[in-house]
Amino acid sequence: MRKPSEDEQLLERALSAADRTRVVRVERGVRRQATEVFEQLFGPTPAAIVADANTFAAAGRDVVDSFRRAGHPCPEPLVFDQPDLHADYPHVEAIGRYLASGDAVAVAVGSGTINDMTKLASHHCGRPYLCVATAASMDGYTAFGASITREGSKQTFECPAPVAVLADLEVIEAAPEGMNASGYADLLAKIAAGADWLAADALGVESIDPTGWQMMHGRLRAWIADPNGIRQGDRRAVHGLIQGLLVSGLAMQWTKTSRVASGADHQFSHLWDMQNHVHNGRAPSHGFKVGIGTLASSALYEQILPLALENLDAGRLAAEWPELSAIEADIENRFDRPELRAKALEETRAKYVDGAAIRDQLQRLRTVWPELRCRLREHLLPFDELAERLKAAGCASMPKQIGIAPVRLREAYRQAYYIRRRFTVLDLARHIQFFEPALAQIFGPRGRWPIEAPGRGVDEGGGF
């Protein structure tokens, strides 16, 4: 009998720790095992296949055939035929109506869009579901939550992960150009997310869960080691990528938070989602936006790590820390859309700490900084290496490739800080009152993204 690989052993341990997902299979041709797995979990319950035209052709037809050959009840599949399908709430409602017409359990055949829509619709119907993954494009397969556009704004809805995921390597290796690259960027972002967790842990804001950390980071360097292989569809590289993405979702199930997989890198992506950002007529992929967010996080860490924070003046900085009312006024000026402004106010009020708490935190930072800086330097990859890996994998490696100009990216730093309560490098820079000086360097003449001519209004700076 073949000994399981390290990746397979880690995946099995992560699966045993998950609170929802019970079966994960990563194999070639596993789409044809859908009936076997479905019957083990749901017995004779009818199976309702949900796909789009592309994923149905790639895997959905074989899934349907497997059920019909076995004589298993399988109503006519729901196949979305829009050429550029998005995860919009009306589609969730359509899937809900499809499921409500009988007692079937859904089988989502697709990647992020189909999976998220089916996940939320199944939750609304009070039913579990099974997923057949068709691309290594993101880590949401085994994660809770669904990212759906509702009333013109991208929102994250709470809903449980699938009970089973079948990842067919034959289909994933042949995924359309950019899909697996998007997943590579999403997985590479765990480097930046891990750094943010290290900082939050060291400052007593949010402790590291050792099991969740080991799941996510125990094999992360191996999973992201071959970006060229991802671009070329190399079997070993793609296999490692989908393993890593699945483990990431399972780690979120274990920790019951996305902290293990998401930091400031994702806050940039969430911001652009909430702004309905499009480039060349369509929204850039989640992974590509997160990849640019990862570079943005890295650029900020580059500015902070050389600082002698063990010598900072905690008392002076605490005395200069702004009142909540001043921060709220900055939010009012910085966000035009009412729903974004409301979200920023909600999240910022939730994480606001007063001057006394800032003083205590900065005094702790003085003590832990020498060790924390060493850990961060050991954990992080250099900015240039991150950019080269993204480029090699076929990802966006420059903001302009997803339609984000330097002036807008500079403002995105300021806005992204406000939209999530999670402690990240954005908060660290704010708390040591080095945020604007760091941005002046990042976007200065010798910075990562030089701005030739200063912007106007809020783009020129301001805030605190």
Stockholm file with secondary structure:
# STOCKHOLM 1.0

chainA/1-464         MRKPSEDEQLLERALSAADRTRVVRVERGVRRQATEVFEQLFGPTPAAIVADANTFAAAGRDVVDSFRRAGHPCPEPLVFDQPDLHADYPHVEAIGRYLASGDAVAVAVGSGTINDMTKLASHHCGRPYLCVATAASMDGYTAFGASITREGSKQTFECPAPVAVLADLEVIEAAPEGMNASGYADLLAKIAAGADWLAADALGVESIDPTGWQMMHGRLRAWIADPNGIRQGDRRAVHGLIQGLLVSGLAMQWTKTSRVASGADHQFSHLWDMQNHVHNGRAPSHGFKVGIGTLASSALYEQILPLALENLDAGRLAAEWPELSAIEADIENRFDRPELRAKALEETRAKYVDGAAIRDQLQRLRTVWPELRCRLREHLLPFDELAERLKAAGCASMPKQIGIAPVRLREAYRQAYYIRRRFTVLDLARHIQFFEPALAQIFGPRGRWPIEAPGRGVDEGGGF
#=GR chainA/1-464 SS CCCCCHHHHHHHHHHHHCSSCCEEEEETTGGGGHHHHHHHHHTTCCEEEEEEHHHIIIIIHHHHHHHHHTTCCCCCCEEECCTTCCCBHHHHHHHHHHHHTSSCEEEEEESHHHHHHHHHHHHHTTCCEEEEECCCCCSCTTSSCEEEEETTEEEEECCCCCSEEEEEHHHHHTCCTTHHHHHHHHHHHHHHHHHHHHHHHHTTSSCCCHHHHHHHHSSHHHHTSCHHHHHHTCHHHHHHHHHHHHHHHHHHHHHTSGGGTCSHHHHHHHHHHHTTCCBTTBCCCHHHHHHHHHHHHHHHHHHHTTSCGGGCCHHHHHHHCCCHHHHHHHHHHHCCSHHHHHHHHHHHHHHCCCHHHHHHHHHHHHHHHHHHHHHHHHHSCCHHHHHHHHHHHTCCCSGGGGTCCHHHHHHHHHHHHHHCCSCCHHHHHHHTTCHHHHHHHHTSTTSSSCCSSCCCGGGGCCCC
#=GC SS_cons         CCCCCHHHHHHHHHHHHCSSCCEEEEETTGGGGHHHHHHHHHTTCCEEEEEEHHHIIIIIHHHHHHHHHTTCCCCCCEEECCTTCCCBHHHHHHHHHHHHTSSCEEEEEESHHHHHHHHHHHHHTTCCEEEEECCCCCSCTTSSCEEEEETTEEEEECCCCCSEEEEEHHHHHTCCTTHHHHHHHHHHHHHHHHHHHHHHHHTTSSCCCHHHHHHHHSSHHHHTSCHHHHHHTCHHHHHHHHHHHHHHHHHHHHHTSGGGTCSHHHHHHHHHHHTTCCBTTBCCCHHHHHHHHHHHHHHHHHHHTTSCGGGCCHHHHHHHCCCHHHHHHHHHHHCCSHHHHHHHHHHHHHHCCCHHHHHHHHHHHHHHHHHHHHHHHHHSCCHHHHHHHHHHHTCCCSGGGGTCCHHHHHHHHHHHHHHCCSCCHHHHHHHTTCHHHHHHHHTSTTSSSCCSSCCCGGGGCCCC
//
